[in-house]
């Protein structure tokens, strides 16, 4: 009888340990999944932010290039094929 009680007690302990291990595994899985999702979210935010900054910088570069090319064309048009006056009026 003593051996049977001891065997049942051992089986109960093994079952309790098994249940605890199952709970631990589930908890670890949830923690890992939560952390994985958080990391993916952070990575997405960083990539999205970097992409937005690159687009802003490219837009500024394009705007500056447009301004520079327009000012060059305006200067070229102003100094282009206009004849110089031999007798300029001084405005007196």
PDB file with one MODEL, atoms N, CA, C and O in Angstrom:
MODEL        1
ATOM      1  N   UNK A   1       0.813  -1.182   0.000  1.00  0.00           N
ATOM      2  CA  UNK A   1       0.000   0.000   0.000  1.00  0.00           C
ATOM      3  C   UNK A   1       0.859   1.248   0.000  1.00  0.00           C
ATOM      4  O   UNK A   1       0.537   2.241  -0.654  1.00  0.00           O
ATOM      5  N   UNK A   2       1.912   1.190   0.713  1.00  0.00           N
ATOM      6  CA  UNK A   2       2.814   2.324   0.808  1.00  0.00           C
ATOM      7  C   UNK A   2       3.447   2.632  -0.545  1.00  0.00           C
ATOM      8  O   UNK A   2       3.591   3.793  -0.929  1.00  0.00           O
ATOM      9  N   UNK A   3       3.826   1.567  -1.265  1.00  0.00           N
ATOM     10  CA  UNK A   3       4.414   1.762  -2.592  1.00  0.00           C
ATOM     11  C   UNK A   3       3.402   2.331  -3.575  1.00  0.00           C
ATOM     12  O   UNK A   3       3.736   3.167  -4.414  1.00  0.00           O
ATOM     13  N   UNK A   4       2.150   1.865  -3.461  1.00  0.00           N
ATOM     14  CA  UNK A   4       1.105   2.350  -4.354  1.00  0.00           C
ATOM     15  C   UNK A   4       0.831   3.823  -4.095  1.00  0.00           C
ATOM     16  O   UNK A   4       0.644   4.586  -5.043  1.00  0.00           O
ATOM     17  N   UNK A   5       0.802   4.237  -2.842  1.00  0.00           N
ATOM     18  CA  UNK A   5       0.584   5.639  -2.490  1.00  0.00           C
ATOM     19  C   UNK A   5       1.755   6.488  -2.975  1.00  0.00           C
ATOM     20  O   UNK A   5       1.559   7.589  -3.490  1.00  0.00           O
ATOM     21  N   UNK A   6       2.959   5.979  -2.810  1.00  0.00           N
ATOM     22  CA  UNK A   6       4.144   6.703  -3.273  1.00  0.00           C
ATOM     23  C   UNK A   6       4.132   6.836  -4.793  1.00  0.00           C
ATOM     24  O   UNK A   6       4.481   7.890  -5.324  1.00  0.00           O
ATOM     25  N   UNK A   7       3.737   5.789  -5.488  1.00  0.00           N
ATOM     26  CA  UNK A   7       3.678   5.826  -6.950  1.00  0.00           C
ATOM     27  C   UNK A   7       2.641   6.835  -7.417  1.00  0.00           C
ATOM     28  O   UNK A   7       2.883   7.579  -8.368  1.00  0.00           O
ATOM     29  N   UNK A   8       1.482   6.867  -6.751  1.00  0.00           N
ATOM     30  CA  UNK A   8       0.447   7.840  -7.109  1.00  0.00           C
ATOM     31  C   UNK A   8       0.916   9.260  -6.828  1.00  0.00           C
ATOM     32  O   UNK A   8       0.653  10.172  -7.611  1.00  0.00           O
ATOM     33  N   UNK A   9       1.609   9.446  -5.713  1.00  0.00           N
ATOM     34  CA  UNK A   9       2.133  10.762  -5.368  1.00  0.00           C
ATOM     35  C   UNK A   9       3.160  11.211  -6.415  1.00  0.00           C
ATOM     36  O   UNK A   9       3.173  12.372  -6.823  1.00  0.00           O
ATOM     37  N   UNK A  10       4.009  10.289  -6.839  1.00  0.00           N
ATOM     38  CA  UNK A  10       5.009  10.603  -7.870  1.00  0.00           C
ATOM     39  C   UNK A  10       4.313  10.943  -9.185  1.00  0.00           C
ATOM     40  O   UNK A  10       4.710  11.888  -9.867  1.00  0.00           O
ATOM     41  N   UNK A  11       3.285  10.188  -9.545  1.00  0.00           N
ATOM     42  CA  UNK A  11       2.540  10.474 -10.772  1.00  0.00           C
ATOM     43  C   UNK A  11       1.862  11.845 -10.711  1.00  0.00           C
ATOM     44  O   UNK A  11       1.822  12.573 -11.702  1.00  0.00           O
ATOM     45  N   UNK A  12       1.331  12.185  -9.535  1.00  0.00           N
ATOM     46  CA  UNK A  12       0.716  13.507  -9.356  1.00  0.00           C
ATOM     47  C   UNK A  12       1.761  14.612  -9.498  1.00  0.00           C
ATOM     48  O   UNK A  12       1.506  15.642 -10.122  1.00  0.00           O
ATOM     49  N   UNK A  13       2.943  14.389  -8.914  1.00  0.00           N
ATOM     50  CA  UNK A  13       4.024  15.369  -9.038  1.00  0.00           C
ATOM     51  C   UNK A  13       4.467  15.516 -10.498  1.00  0.00           C
ATOM     52  O   UNK A  13       4.708  16.626 -10.971  1.00  0.00           O
ATOM     53  N   UNK A  14       4.570  14.395 -11.201  1.00  0.00           N
ATOM     54  CA  UNK A  14       4.951  14.432 -12.620  1.00  0.00           C
ATOM     55  C   UNK A  14       3.898  15.192 -13.428  1.00  0.00           C
ATOM     56  O   UNK A  14       4.239  15.977 -14.313  1.00  0.00           O
ATOM     57  N   UNK A  15       2.622  14.957 -13.125  1.00  0.00           N
ATOM     58  CA  UNK A  15       1.540  15.662 -13.819  1.00  0.00           C
ATOM     59  C   UNK A  15       1.606  17.160 -13.530  1.00  0.00           C
ATOM     60  O   UNK A  15       1.424  17.977 -14.432  1.00  0.00           O
ATOM     61  N   UNK A  16       1.867  17.522 -12.259  1.00  0.00           N
ATOM     62  CA  UNK A  16       1.980  18.932 -11.894  1.00  0.00           C
ATOM     63  C   UNK A  16       3.168  19.579 -12.611  1.00  0.00           C
ATOM     64  O   UNK A  16       3.066  20.700 -13.111  1.00  0.00           O
ATOM     65  N   UNK A  17       4.288  18.866 -12.655  1.00  0.00           N
ATOM     66  CA  UNK A  17       5.472  19.381 -13.356  1.00  0.00           C
ATOM     67  C   UNK A  17       5.170  19.549 -14.843  1.00  0.00           C
ATOM     68  O   UNK A  17       5.548  20.552 -15.448  1.00  0.00           O
ATOM     69  N   UNK A  18       4.495  18.574 -15.424  1.00  0.00           N
ATOM     70  CA  UNK A  18       4.135  18.634 -16.842  1.00  0.00           C
ATOM     71  C   UNK A  18       3.223  19.827 -17.126  1.00  0.00           C
ATOM     72  O   UNK A  18       3.408  20.542 -18.111  1.00  0.00           O
ATOM     73  N   UNK A  19       2.229  20.033 -16.245  1.00  0.00           N
ATOM     74  CA  UNK A  19       1.332  21.184 -16.399  1.00  0.00           C
ATOM     75  C   UNK A  19       2.101  22.499 -16.287  1.00  0.00           C
ATOM     76  O   UNK A  19       1.878  23.425 -17.066  1.00  0.00           O
ATOM     77  N   UNK A  20       3.006  22.571 -15.313  1.00  0.00           N
ATOM     78  CA  UNK A  20       3.808  23.785 -15.137  1.00  0.00           C
ATOM     79  C   UNK A  20       4.690  24.046 -16.357  1.00  0.00           C
ATOM     80  O   UNK A  20       4.840  25.187 -16.794  1.00  0.00           O
ATOM     81  N   UNK A  21       5.268  22.978 -16.900  1.00  0.00           N
ATOM     82  CA  UNK A  21       6.093  23.132 -18.103  1.00  0.00           C
ATOM     83  C   UNK A  21       5.258  23.587 -19.299  1.00  0.00           C
ATOM     84  O   UNK A  21       5.710  24.405 -20.100  1.00  0.00           O
ATOM     85  N   UNK A  22       4.040  23.056 -19.418  1.00  0.00           N
ATOM     86  CA  UNK A  22       3.148  23.489 -20.500  1.00  0.00           C
ATOM     87  C   UNK A  22       2.806  24.972 -20.364  1.00  0.00           C
ATOM     88  O   UNK A  22       2.824  25.712 -21.347  1.00  0.00           O
ATOM     89  N   UNK A  23       2.493  25.401 -19.135  1.00  0.00           N
ATOM     90  CA  UNK A  23       2.196  26.817 -18.891  1.00  0.00           C
ATOM     91  C   UNK A  23       3.408  27.693 -19.203  1.00  0.00           C
ATOM     92  O   UNK A  23       3.279  28.763 -19.798  1.00  0.00           O
ATOM     93  N   UNK A  24       4.586  27.226 -18.792  1.00  0.00           N
ATOM     94  CA  UNK A  24       5.817  27.967 -19.060  1.00  0.00           C
ATOM     95  C   UNK A  24       6.064  28.083 -20.565  1.00  0.00           C
ATOM     96  O   UNK A  24       6.431  29.148 -21.061  1.00  0.00           O
ATOM     97  N   UNK A  25       5.860  26.984 -21.280  1.00  0.00           N
ATOM     98  CA  UNK A  25       6.052  26.998 -22.734  1.00  0.00           C
ATOM     99  C   UNK A  25       5.088  27.973 -23.396  1.00  0.00           C
ATOM    100  O   UNK A  25       5.473  28.733 -24.284  1.00  0.00           O
ATOM    101  N   UNK A  26       3.841  27.947 -22.961  1.00  0.00           N
ATOM    102  CA  UNK A  26       2.845  28.860 -23.522  1.00  0.00           C
ATOM    103  C   UNK A  26       3.215  30.307 -23.212  1.00  0.00           C
ATOM    104  O   UNK A  26       3.111  31.177 -24.076  1.00  0.00           O
ATOM    105  N   UNK A  27       3.641  30.561 -21.990  1.00  0.00           N
ATOM    106  CA  UNK A  27       4.041  31.908 -21.597  1.00  0.00           C
ATOM    107  C   UNK A  27       5.237  32.393 -22.416  1.00  0.00           C
ATOM    108  O   UNK A  27       5.276  33.543 -22.854  1.00  0.00           O
ATOM    109  N   UNK A  28       6.211  31.505 -22.615  1.00  0.00           N
ATOM    110  CA  UNK A  28       7.395  31.860 -23.406  1.00  0.00           C
ATOM    111  C   UNK A  28       6.993  32.141 -24.851  1.00  0.00           C
ATOM    112  O   UNK A  28       7.475  33.102 -25.452  1.00  0.00           O
ATOM    113  N   UNK A  29       6.113  31.311 -25.414  1.00  0.00           N
ATOM    114  CA  UNK A  29       5.652  31.525 -26.788  1.00  0.00           C
ATOM    115  C   UNK A  29       4.962  32.880 -26.930  1.00  0.00           C
ATOM    116  O   UNK A  29       5.201  33.607 -27.894  1.00  0.00           O
ATOM    117  N   UNK A  30       4.106  33.213 -25.967  1.00  0.00           N
ATOM    118  CA  UNK A  30       3.412  34.497 -26.011  1.00  0.00           C
ATOM    119  C   UNK A  30       4.405  35.651 -25.912  1.00  0.00           C
ATOM    120  O   UNK A  30       4.291  36.641 -26.634  1.00  0.00           O
ATOM    121  N   UNK A  31       5.382  35.517 -25.011  1.00  0.00           N
ATOM    122  CA  UNK A  31       6.389  36.567 -24.844  1.00  0.00           C
ATOM    123  C   UNK A  31       7.212  36.735 -26.113  1.00  0.00           C
ATOM    124  O   UNK A  31       7.471  37.857 -26.550  1.00  0.00           O
ATOM    125  N   UNK A  32       7.622  35.617 -26.700  1.00  0.00           N
ATOM    126  CA  UNK A  32       8.420  35.674 -27.927  1.00  0.00           C
ATOM    127  C   UNK A  32       7.608  36.287 -29.063  1.00  0.00           C
ATOM    128  O   UNK A  32       8.120  37.120 -29.809  1.00  0.00           O
ATOM    129  N   UNK A  33       6.356  35.885 -29.200  1.00  0.00           N
ATOM    130  CA  UNK A  33       5.511  36.449 -30.255  1.00  0.00           C
ATOM    131  C   UNK A  33       5.285  37.937 -30.049  1.00  0.00           C
ATOM    132  O   UNK A  33       5.314  38.711 -31.006  1.00  0.00           O
ATOM    133  N   UNK A  34       5.061  38.338 -28.807  1.00  0.00           N
ATOM    134  CA  UNK A  34       4.877  39.757 -28.507  1.00  0.00           C
ATOM    135  C   UNK A  34       6.132  40.542 -28.859  1.00  0.00           C
ATOM    136  O   UNK A  34       6.057  41.596 -29.490  1.00  0.00           O
ATOM    137  N   UNK A  35       7.278  40.028 -28.453  1.00  0.00           N
ATOM    138  CA  UNK A  35       8.549  40.704 -28.742  1.00  0.00           C
ATOM    139  C   UNK A  35       8.814  40.739 -30.248  1.00  0.00           C
ATOM    140  O   UNK A  35       9.273  41.755 -30.769  1.00  0.00           O
ATOM    141  N   UNK A  36       8.533  39.660 -30.938  1.00  0.00           N
ATOM    142  CA  UNK A  36       8.721  39.606 -32.394  1.00  0.00           C
ATOM    143  C   UNK A  36       7.851  40.662 -33.074  1.00  0.00           C
ATOM    144  O   UNK A  36       8.317  41.381 -33.958  1.00  0.00           O
ATOM    145  N   UNK A  37       6.598  40.752 -32.663  1.00  0.00           N
ATOM    146  CA  UNK A  37       5.696  41.750 -33.249  1.00  0.00           C
ATOM    147  C   UNK A  37       6.186  43.169 -32.963  1.00  0.00           C
ATOM    148  O   UNK A  37       6.135  44.039 -33.832  1.00  0.00           O
ATOM    149  N   UNK A  38       6.656  43.391 -31.746  1.00  0.00           N
ATOM    150  CA  UNK A  38       7.175  44.714 -31.379  1.00  0.00           C
ATOM    151  C   UNK A  38       8.386  45.064 -32.237  1.00  0.00           C
ATOM    152  O   UNK A  38       8.496  46.190 -32.722  1.00  0.00           O
ATOM    153  N   UNK A  39       9.290  44.114 -32.427  1.00  0.00           N
ATOM    154  CA  UNK A  39      10.483  44.361 -33.236  1.00  0.00           C
ATOM    155  C   UNK A  39      10.120  44.628 -34.698  1.00  0.00           C
ATOM    156  O   UNK A  39      10.679  45.528 -35.324  1.00  0.00           O
ATOM    157  N   UNK A  40       9.186  43.845 -35.239  1.00  0.00           N
ATOM    158  CA  UNK A  40       8.755  44.079 -36.612  1.00  0.00           C
ATOM    159  C   UNK A  40       8.114  45.455 -36.749  1.00  0.00           C
ATOM    160  O   UNK A  40       8.342  46.162 -37.730  1.00  0.00           O
ATOM    161  N   UNK A  41       7.318  45.825 -35.762  1.00  0.00           N
ATOM    162  CA  UNK A  41       6.670  47.132 -35.791  1.00  0.00           C
ATOM    163  C   UNK A  41       7.706  48.250 -35.753  1.00  0.00           C
ATOM    164  O   UNK A  41       7.617  49.208 -36.521  1.00  0.00           O
ATOM    165  N   UNK A  42       8.681  48.131 -34.867  1.00  0.00           N
ATOM    166  CA  UNK A  42       9.738  49.141 -34.783  1.00  0.00           C
ATOM    167  C   UNK A  42      10.529  49.217 -36.083  1.00  0.00           C
ATOM    168  O   UNK A  42      10.861  50.306 -36.551  1.00  0.00           O
ATOM    169  N   UNK A  43      10.828  48.069 -36.660  1.00  0.00           N
ATOM    170  CA  UNK A  43      11.576  48.045 -37.917  1.00  0.00           C
ATOM    171  C   UNK A  43      10.764  48.725 -39.020  1.00  0.00           C
ATOM    172  O   UNK A  43      11.308  49.507 -39.800  1.00  0.00           O
ATOM    173  N   UNK A  44       9.483  48.431 -39.083  1.00  0.00           N
ATOM    174  CA  UNK A  44       8.631  49.052 -40.096  1.00  0.00           C
ATOM    175  C   UNK A  44       8.607  50.565 -39.917  1.00  0.00           C
ATOM    176  O   UNK A  44       8.717  51.312 -40.889  1.00  0.00           O
ATOM    177  N   UNK A  45       8.461  51.017 -38.662  1.00  0.00           N
ATOM    178  CA  UNK A  45       8.427  52.458 -38.397  1.00  0.00           C
ATOM    179  C   UNK A  45       9.737  53.124 -38.805  1.00  0.00           C
ATOM    180  O   UNK A  45       9.722  54.205 -39.394  1.00  0.00           O
ATOM    181  N   UNK A  46      10.869  52.490 -38.498  1.00  0.00           N
ATOM    182  CA  UNK A  46      12.165  53.068 -38.851  1.00  0.00           C
ATOM    183  C   UNK A  46      12.347  53.127 -40.365  1.00  0.00           C
ATOM    184  O   UNK A  46      12.817  54.133 -40.896  1.00  0.00           O
ATOM    185  N   UNK A  47      11.977  52.056 -41.057  1.00  0.00           N
ATOM    186  CA  UNK A  47      12.108  52.039 -42.518  1.00  0.00           C
ATOM    187  C   UNK A  47      11.189  53.081 -43.139  1.00  0.00           C
ATOM    188  O   UNK A  47      11.587  53.791 -44.063  1.00  0.00           O
ATOM    189  N   UNK A  48       9.970  53.176 -42.640  1.00  0.00           N
ATOM    190  CA  UNK A  48       9.009  54.146 -43.160  1.00  0.00           C
ATOM    191  C   UNK A  48       9.508  55.571 -42.919  1.00  0.00           C
ATOM    192  O   UNK A  48       9.423  56.420 -43.806  1.00  0.00           O
ATOM    193  N   UNK A  49      10.024  55.829 -41.727  1.00  0.00           N
ATOM    194  CA  UNK A  49      10.555  57.150 -41.401  1.00  0.00           C
ATOM    195  C   UNK A  49      11.744  57.500 -42.291  1.00  0.00           C
ATOM    196  O   UNK A  49      11.836  58.617 -42.800  1.00  0.00           O
ATOM    197  N   UNK A  50      12.644  56.552 -42.477  1.00  0.00           N
ATOM    198  CA  UNK A  50      13.809  56.792 -43.339  1.00  0.00           C
ATOM    199  C   UNK A  50      13.369  57.057 -44.776  1.00  0.00           C
ATOM    200  O   UNK A  50      13.921  57.930 -45.444  1.00  0.00           O
ATOM    201  N   UNK A  51      12.384  56.311 -45.250  1.00  0.00           N
ATOM    202  CA  UNK A  51      11.881  56.506 -46.607  1.00  0.00           C
ATOM    203  C   UNK A  51      11.271  57.894 -46.761  1.00  0.00           C
ATOM    204  O   UNK A  51      11.489  58.554 -47.777  1.00  0.00           O
ATOM    205  N   UNK A  52      10.512  58.342 -45.770  1.00  0.00           N
ATOM    206  CA  UNK A  52       9.920  59.675 -45.824  1.00  0.00           C
ATOM    207  C   UNK A  52      10.998  60.750 -45.845  1.00  0.00           C
ATOM    208  O   UNK A  52      10.891  61.719 -46.596  1.00  0.00           O
ATOM    209  N   UNK A  53      12.032  60.591 -45.030  1.00  0.00           N
ATOM    210  CA  UNK A  53      13.117  61.563 -45.008  1.00  0.00           C
ATOM    211  C   UNK A  53      13.844  61.605 -46.345  1.00  0.00           C
ATOM    212  O   UNK A  53      14.181  62.682 -46.836  1.00  0.00           O
ATOM    213  N   UNK A  54      14.089  60.433 -46.937  1.00  0.00           N
ATOM    214  CA  UNK A  54      14.728  60.393 -48.256  1.00  0.00           C
ATOM    215  C   UNK A  54      13.871  61.090 -49.308  1.00  0.00           C
ATOM    216  O   UNK A  54      14.392  61.817 -50.153  1.00  0.00           O
ATOM    217  N   UNK A  55      12.577  60.872 -49.258  1.00  0.00           N
ATOM    218  CA  UNK A  55      11.688  61.517 -50.220  1.00  0.00           C
ATOM    219  C   UNK A  55      11.703  63.027 -50.047  1.00  0.00           C
ATOM    220  O   UNK A  55      11.702  63.759 -51.037  1.00  0.00           O
ATOM    221  N   UNK A  56      11.718  63.515 -48.791  1.00  0.00           N
ATOM    222  CA  UNK A  56      11.792  64.956 -48.542  1.00  0.00           C
ATOM    223  C   UNK A  56      13.101  65.537 -49.071  1.00  0.00           C
ATOM    224  O   UNK A  56      13.111  66.599 -49.694  1.00  0.00           O
ATOM    225  N   UNK A  57      14.200  64.835 -48.820  1.00  0.00           N
ATOM    226  CA  UNK A  57      15.503  65.311 -49.287  1.00  0.00           C
ATOM    227  C   UNK A  57      15.548  65.332 -50.813  1.00  0.00           C
ATOM    228  O   UNK A  57      16.023  66.301 -51.406  1.00  0.00           O
ATOM    229  N   UNK A  58      15.060  64.275 -51.448  1.00  0.00           N
ATOM    230  CA  UNK A  58      15.032  64.240 -52.911  1.00  0.00           C
ATOM    231  C   UNK A  58      14.169  65.362 -53.462  1.00  0.00           C
ATOM    232  O   UNK A  58      14.505  65.964 -54.482  1.00  0.00           O
ATOM    233  N   UNK A  59      13.059  65.644 -52.794  1.00  0.00           N
ATOM    234  CA  UNK A  59      12.183  66.724 -53.232  1.00  0.00           C
ATOM    235  C   UNK A  59      12.905  68.067 -53.127  1.00  0.00           C
ATOM    236  O   UNK A  59      12.798  68.902 -54.026  1.00  0.00           O
ATOM    237  N   UNK A  60      13.642  68.277 -52.027  1.00  0.00           N
ATOM    238  CA  UNK A  60      14.412  69.518 -51.870  1.00  0.00           C
ATOM    239  C   UNK A  60      15.478  69.622 -52.952  1.00  0.00           C
ATOM    240  O   UNK A  60      15.677  70.690 -53.531  1.00  0.00           O
ATOM    241  N   UNK A  61      16.170  68.506 -53.229  1.00  0.00           N
ATOM    242  CA  UNK A  61      17.195  68.518 -54.275  1.00  0.00           C
ATOM    243  C   UNK A  61      16.576  68.858 -55.627  1.00  0.00           C
ATOM    244  O   UNK A  61      17.109  69.676 -56.377  1.00  0.00           O
ATOM    245  N   UNK A  62      15.457  68.228 -55.927  1.00  0.00           N
ATOM    246  CA  UNK A  62      14.792  68.496 -57.202  1.00  0.00           C
ATOM    247  C   UNK A  62      14.352  69.947 -57.284  1.00  0.00           C
ATOM    248  O   UNK A  62      14.479  70.578 -58.333  1.00  0.00           O
ATOM    249  N   UNK A  63      13.832  70.483 -56.177  1.00  0.00           N
ATOM    250  CA  UNK A  63      13.413  71.878 -56.144  1.00  0.00           C
ATOM    251  C   UNK A  63      14.615  72.789 -56.358  1.00  0.00           C
ATOM    252  O   UNK A  63      14.539  73.738 -57.138  1.00  0.00           O
ATOM    253  N   UNK A  64      15.727  72.512 -55.672  1.00  0.00           N
ATOM    254  CA  UNK A  64      16.929  73.330 -55.845  1.00  0.00           C
ATOM    255  C   UNK A  64      17.453  73.232 -57.266  1.00  0.00           C
ATOM    256  O   UNK A  64      17.852  74.239 -57.851  1.00  0.00           O
ATOM    257  N   UNK A  65      17.457  72.023 -57.829  1.00  0.00           N
ATOM    258  CA  UNK A  65      17.906  71.859 -59.212  1.00  0.00           C
ATOM    259  C   UNK A  65      17.015  72.643 -60.163  1.00  0.00           C
ATOM    260  O   UNK A  65      17.505  73.261 -61.108  1.00  0.00           O
ATOM    261  N   UNK A  66      15.707  72.621 -59.919  1.00  0.00           N
ATOM    262  CA  UNK A  66      14.783  73.374 -60.763  1.00  0.00           C
ATOM    263  C   UNK A  66      15.052  74.866 -60.650  1.00  0.00           C
ATOM    264  O   UNK A  66      15.078  75.575 -61.656  1.00  0.00           O
ATOM    265  N   UNK A  67      15.252  75.343 -59.423  1.00  0.00           N
ATOM    266  CA  UNK A  67      15.518  76.767 -59.207  1.00  0.00           C
ATOM    267  C   UNK A  67      16.820  77.164 -59.887  1.00  0.00           C
ATOM    268  O   UNK A  67      16.884  78.195 -60.556  1.00  0.00           O
ATOM    269  N   UNK A  68      17.854  76.352 -59.719  1.00  0.00           N
ATOM    270  CA  UNK A  68      19.152  76.655 -60.329  1.00  0.00           C
ATOM    271  C   UNK A  68      19.037  76.655 -61.852  1.00  0.00           C
ATOM    272  O   UNK A  68      19.543  77.564 -62.510  1.00  0.00           O
ATOM    273  N   UNK A  69      18.382  75.652 -62.410  1.00  0.00           N
ATOM    274  CA  UNK A  69      18.255  75.590 -63.871  1.00  0.00           C
ATOM    275  C   UNK A  69      17.382  76.727 -64.386  1.00  0.00           C
ATOM    276  O   UNK A  69      17.661  77.277 -65.451  1.00  0.00           O
ATOM    277  N   UNK A  70      16.325  77.094 -63.652  1.00  0.00           N
ATOM    278  CA  UNK A  70      15.480  78.203 -64.073  1.00  0.00           C
ATOM    279  C   UNK A  70      16.240  79.519 -64.002  1.00  0.00           C
ATOM    280  O   UNK A  70      16.137  80.348 -64.906  1.00  0.00           O
ATOM    281  N   UNK A  71      17.008  79.715 -62.924  1.00  0.00           N
ATOM    282  CA  UNK A  71      17.760  80.964 -62.811  1.00  0.00           C
ATOM    283  C   UNK A  71      18.832  81.031 -63.893  1.00  0.00           C
ATOM    284  O   UNK A  71      19.106  82.109 -64.420  1.00  0.00           O
ATOM    285  N   UNK A  72      19.440  79.900 -64.230  1.00  0.00           N
ATOM    286  CA  UNK A  72      20.429  79.868 -65.311  1.00  0.00           C
ATOM    287  C   UNK A  72      19.769  80.239 -66.634  1.00  0.00           C
ATOM    288  O   UNK A  72      20.312  81.027 -67.407  1.00  0.00           O
ATOM    289  N   UNK A  73      18.591  79.666 -66.889  1.00  0.00           N
ATOM    290  CA  UNK A  73      17.884  79.980 -68.128  1.00  0.00           C
ATOM    291  C   UNK A  73      17.471  81.442 -68.170  1.00  0.00           C
ATOM    292  O   UNK A  73      17.541  82.079 -69.221  1.00  0.00           O
ATOM    293  N   UNK A  74      17.039  81.983 -67.025  1.00  0.00           N
ATOM    294  CA  UNK A  74      16.649  83.392 -66.979  1.00  0.00           C
ATOM    295  C   UNK A  74      17.857  84.285 -67.244  1.00  0.00           C
ATOM    296  O   UNK A  74      17.755  85.262 -67.986  1.00  0.00           O
ATOM    297  N   UNK A  75      19.000  83.955 -66.642  1.00  0.00           N
ATOM    298  CA  UNK A  75      20.210  84.738 -66.885  1.00  0.00           C
ATOM    299  C   UNK A  75      20.610  84.645 -68.347  1.00  0.00           C
ATOM    300  O   UNK A  75      21.010  85.637 -68.955  1.00  0.00           O
ATOM    301  N   UNK A  76      20.500  83.453 -68.906  1.00  0.00           N
ATOM    302  CA  UNK A  76      20.860  83.246 -70.305  1.00  0.00           C
ATOM    303  C   UNK A  76      19.936  84.050 -71.203  1.00  0.00           C
ATOM    304  O   UNK A  76      20.380  84.653 -72.180  1.00  0.00           O
ATOM    305  N   UNK A  77      18.639  84.059 -70.870  1.00  0.00           N
ATOM    306  CA  UNK A  77      17.686  84.827 -71.671  1.00  0.00           C
ATOM    307  C   UNK A  77      17.963  86.318 -71.557  1.00  0.00           C
ATOM    308  O   UNK A  77      17.880  87.043 -72.549  1.00  0.00           O
ATOM    309  N   UNK A  78      18.291  86.779 -70.356  1.00  0.00           N
ATOM    310  CA  UNK A  78      18.560  88.205 -70.156  1.00  0.00           C
ATOM    311  C   UNK A  78      19.829  88.630 -70.879  1.00  0.00           C
ATOM    312  O   UNK A  78      19.867  89.708 -71.473  1.00  0.00           O
ATOM    313  N   UNK A  79      20.843  87.822 -70.841  1.00  0.00           N
ATOM    314  CA  UNK A  79      22.116  88.188 -71.453  1.00  0.00           C
ATOM    315  C   UNK A  79      22.256  87.625 -72.854  1.00  0.00           C
ATOM    316  O   UNK A  79      23.320  87.728 -73.464  1.00  0.00           O
ATOM    317  N   UNK A  80      21.205  87.039 -73.359  1.00  0.00           N
ATOM    318  CA  UNK A  80      21.247  86.329 -74.640  1.00  0.00           C
ATOM    319  C   UNK A  80      21.526  87.219 -75.825  1.00  0.00           C
ATOM    320  O   UNK A  80      22.503  87.968 -75.807  1.00  0.00           O
ATOM    321  N   UNK A  81      20.722  87.167 -76.832  1.00  0.00           N
ATOM    322  CA  UNK A  81      20.954  87.806 -78.126  1.00  0.00           C
ATOM    323  C   UNK A  81      20.415  89.233 -78.183  1.00  0.00           C
ATOM    324  O   UNK A  81      19.934  89.650 -79.236  1.00  0.00           O
ATOM    325  N   UNK A  82      20.474  89.972 -77.127  1.00  0.00           N
ATOM    326  CA  UNK A  82      20.008  91.357 -77.130  1.00  0.00           C
ATOM    327  C   UNK A  82      21.171  92.255 -77.545  1.00  0.00           C
ATOM    328  O   UNK A  82      22.272  92.148 -77.004  1.00  0.00           O
ATOM    329  N   UNK A  83      20.925  93.115 -78.481  1.00  0.00           N
ATOM    330  CA  UNK A  83      22.026  94.010 -78.891  1.00  0.00           C
ATOM    331  C   UNK A  83      22.332  95.023 -77.788  1.00  0.00           C
ATOM    332  O   UNK A  83      21.431  95.493 -77.094  1.00  0.00           O
ATOM    333  N   UNK A  84      23.564  95.339 -77.644  1.00  0.00           N
ATOM    334  CA  UNK A  84      23.973  96.354 -76.677  1.00  0.00           C
ATOM    335  C   UNK A  84      23.807  97.724 -77.318  1.00  0.00           C
ATOM    336  O   UNK A  84      24.137  97.916 -78.489  1.00  0.00           O
ATOM    337  N   UNK A  85      23.297  98.663 -76.552  1.00  0.00           N
ATOM    338  CA  UNK A  85      23.110 100.013 -77.073  1.00  0.00           C
ATOM    339  C   UNK A  85      24.451 100.740 -77.073  1.00  0.00           C
ATOM    340  O   UNK A  85      25.196 100.699 -76.094  1.00  0.00           O
ATOM    341  N   UNK A  86      24.737 101.392 -78.166  1.00  0.00           N
ATOM    342  CA  UNK A  86      25.989 102.137 -78.265  1.00  0.00           C
ATOM    343  C   UNK A  86      25.891 103.451 -77.519  1.00  0.00           C
ATOM    344  O   UNK A  86      26.898 103.950 -77.017  1.00  0.00           O
ATOM    345  N   UNK A  87      24.697 104.024 -77.436  1.00  0.00           N
ATOM    346  CA  UNK A  87      24.495 105.303 -76.754  1.00  0.00           C
ATOM    347  C   UNK A  87      23.497 105.100 -75.619  1.00  0.00           C
ATOM    348  O   UNK A  87      22.324 105.445 -75.766  1.00  0.00           O
ATOM    349  N   UNK A  88      23.930 104.553 -74.506  1.00  0.00           N
ATOM    350  CA  UNK A  88      22.970 104.332 -73.428  1.00  0.00           C
ATOM    351  C   UNK A  88      22.482 105.640 -72.831  1.00  0.00           C
ATOM    352  O   UNK A  88      23.225 106.619 -72.765  1.00  0.00           O
ATOM    353  N   UNK A  89      21.259 105.651 -72.408  1.00  0.00           N
ATOM    354  CA  UNK A  89      20.694 106.830 -71.752  1.00  0.00           C
ATOM    355  C   UNK A  89      21.059 106.754 -70.288  1.00  0.00           C
ATOM    356  O   UNK A  89      20.881 105.721 -69.642  1.00  0.00           O
ATOM    357  N   UNK A  90      21.560 107.833 -69.779  1.00  0.00           N
ATOM    358  CA  UNK A  90      21.999 107.846 -68.396  1.00  0.00           C
ATOM    359  C   UNK A  90      20.881 108.239 -67.451  1.00  0.00           C
ATOM    360  O   UNK A  90      21.038 108.109 -66.237  1.00  0.00           O
ATOM    361  N   UNK A  91      19.792 108.701 -67.952  1.00  0.00           N
ATOM    362  CA  UNK A  91      18.659 109.025 -67.112  1.00  0.00           C
ATOM    363  C   UNK A  91      18.732 110.404 -66.498  1.00  0.00           C
ATOM    364  O   UNK A  91      18.066 110.658 -65.494  1.00  0.00           O
ATOM    365  N   UNK A  92      19.535 111.325 -67.074  1.00  0.00           N
ATOM    366  CA  UNK A  92      19.611 112.699 -66.540  1.00  0.00           C
ATOM    367  C   UNK A  92      18.504 113.515 -67.082  1.00  0.00           C
ATOM    368  O   UNK A  92      18.391 114.697 -66.756  1.00  0.00           O
TER     369      UNK A  92
ENDMDL
END
